[in-house]
Amino acid sequence: MEASAVLSAPDAQARKNAKAMTGWMKFIGIMTIIGGCFQALTIFGLVIAWLPIWMGVVPTKAGSKAGEYADKGDFASLEGLTGQIKTYFTVYGVLIIVAFALSIIVTVAWFVLLGLGVFSMPSLLDYFRHYR
């Protein structure tokens, strides 16, 4: 009986925290979905708009699971909440790594092209002066 009393205090705090973050998670998710929909209106954005939309659905689902856990206190909801949060941060981490790698590749390519003189070709400069 003493063990359940020890577990109930952290569980009550966890449920309180889950209740407090429910609204914010849903808000962030919905705003990310809306941003993805606006991104889909562009030609380039149409190709990658699924990603921000999906990245909005994940915290929205996590917010629902947080609300369920706060109301019911069942561990299935807690497992669903932590699973959605894990998915969100894993995908976000991979996106950061990919963006960092692409920025390095583009920077190196830019310096190589600059070294080769591609940006200083006289014909290219004349073309821009003529159509300016």
ZIVEN-V544992 format. One record per helix or strand of 3 or more residues. SS is the DSSP state (H for helix, E for strand). FROM is the first residue (numbers start at 0). LEN is the number of residues. Records with the same first field share a line. If there is no record, write none. Layout:
SS = FROM-LEN / FROM-LEN
This chain:
H = 1-38 / 42-30 / 74-42 / 117-3 / 121-9
